Amino acid sequence: MSGYTLHTHSKSPFFDLEEIQTTLSLLPHTAAEPILHKLSSLNRGLEALGQTLQSATDVSDALALVVLMMDSAYDRKLDAEQVRCLLAPLQEKLGKAVEGMRLVM
């Protein structure tokens, strides 16, 4: 099983890597190699998806805070430039998270 390592210490919500690796060890090397390669690729994709999901969650939390701030200042006149400066970094981070998810898919 050259070159492909499943990280059995990481927990996947979709499959038990230790159990799969144990089962595959019973197969001939030539049969297990493509399966291990595909599982390793899936595992990397899931890890990347988890990171981008965290970024999207961070943006969601920040937007919730912006809404709270705007609610508390509902009777004040807002400067569009200040609002743009507040929202532009969030939009950029969300865009990167969406692009990361596209790469995984």
C-alpha positions as CSV (number, residue, x, y, z in Angstrom):
1,M,0.0,0.0,0.0
2,S,2.6,2.5,-1.2
3,G,2.1,6.2,-1.0
4,Y,-1.4,6.3,0.4
5,T,-1.9,6.7,4.1
6,L,-5.3,7.0,5.8
7,H,-5.1,9.2,8.8
8,T,-6.8,6.8,11.2
9,H,-6.5,9.3,14.1
10,S,-8.9,11.7,12.5
11,K,-12.6,11.0,13.0
12,S,-14.8,11.2,9.9
13,P,-18.5,11.6,10.3
14,F,-19.0,9.5,7.2
15,F,-16.9,6.4,7.6
16,D,-14.7,4.7,10.2
17,L,-11.2,4.8,8.7
18,E,-9.7,2.3,11.1
19,E,-12.3,-0.3,10.2
20,I,-11.9,0.3,6.5
21,Q,-8.1,0.1,6.7
22,T,-8.4,-3.2,8.7
23,T,-10.8,-4.6,6.1
24,L,-8.6,-3.5,3.2
25,S,-5.6,-5.2,4.7
26,L,-7.3,-8.5,4.0
27,L,-7.4,-7.7,0.3
28,P,-4.6,-8.3,-2.2
29,H,-2.4,-5.2,-2.5
30,T,-3.5,-4.5,-6.1
31,A,-7.1,-4.5,-5.1
32,A,-6.7,-2.3,-2.0
33,E,-4.5,0.4,-3.6
34,P,-7.2,2.2,-5.7
35,I,-9.6,2.0,-2.8
36,L,-7.1,3.5,-0.4
37,H,-6.3,6.2,-2.9
38,K,-9.9,7.2,-3.3
39,L,-10.6,7.1,0.5
40,S,-7.5,9.2,1.1
41,S,-8.7,11.8,-1.5
42,L,-12.1,11.8,0.1
43,N,-10.6,12.3,3.5
44,R,-8.5,15.3,2.3
45,G,-11.7,16.8,0.7
46,L,-13.7,16.4,3.9
47,E,-10.9,18.1,5.9
48,A,-10.8,21.0,3.4
49,L,-14.6,21.3,3.5
50,G,-14.5,21.5,7.3
51,Q,-12.0,24.4,7.1
52,T,-14.2,26.3,4.6
53,L,-17.3,25.6,6.6
54,Q,-15.6,27.1,9.6
55,S,-14.8,30.2,7.6
56,A,-18.4,30.5,6.4
57,T,-19.5,30.1,10.1
58,D,-17.2,32.9,11.2
59,V,-18.6,35.2,8.6
60,S,-22.2,34.3,9.6
61,D,-21.3,35.1,13.3
62,A,-19.7,38.4,12.2
63,L,-22.8,39.3,10.2
64,A,-25.0,38.6,13.2
65,L,-22.9,41.0,15.2
66,V,-23.3,43.6,12.4
67,V,-27.0,43.2,12.5
68,L,-27.0,43.7,16.3
69,M,-24.9,46.8,16.0
70,M,-27.2,48.2,13.3
71,D,-30.3,47.4,15.4
72,S,-28.8,49.3,18.3
73,A,-28.1,52.3,16.1
74,Y,-31.4,52.2,14.2
75,D,-32.1,55.9,15.0
76,R,-28.6,57.1,13.8
77,K,-27.6,58.1,10.4
78,L,-25.1,55.7,9.0
79,D,-22.2,56.6,6.7
80,A,-22.2,54.3,3.7
81,E,-18.4,54.3,3.6
82,Q,-18.2,53.0,7.2
83,V,-20.7,50.3,6.4
84,R,-18.8,49.3,3.3
85,C,-15.5,49.1,5.4
86,L,-17.3,46.9,7.9
87,L,-18.9,44.6,5.3
88,A,-16.1,44.3,2.6
89,P,-13.8,42.1,4.6
90,L,-16.7,39.8,5.5
91,Q,-17.7,39.5,1.8
92,E,-14.1,38.7,0.9
93,K,-13.8,36.0,3.5
94,L,-17.2,34.5,2.5
95,G,-16.1,34.5,-1.1
96,K,-12.9,32.6,-0.2
97,A,-14.9,30.1,1.7
98,V,-17.3,29.5,-1.2
99,E,-14.4,29.1,-3.6
100,G,-12.9,26.6,-1.2
101,M,-16.1,24.6,-1.2
102,R,-16.2,24.7,-5.0
103,L,-12.7,23.3,-5.2
104,V,-13.7,20.4,-2.9
105,M,-16.8,19.6,-4.9
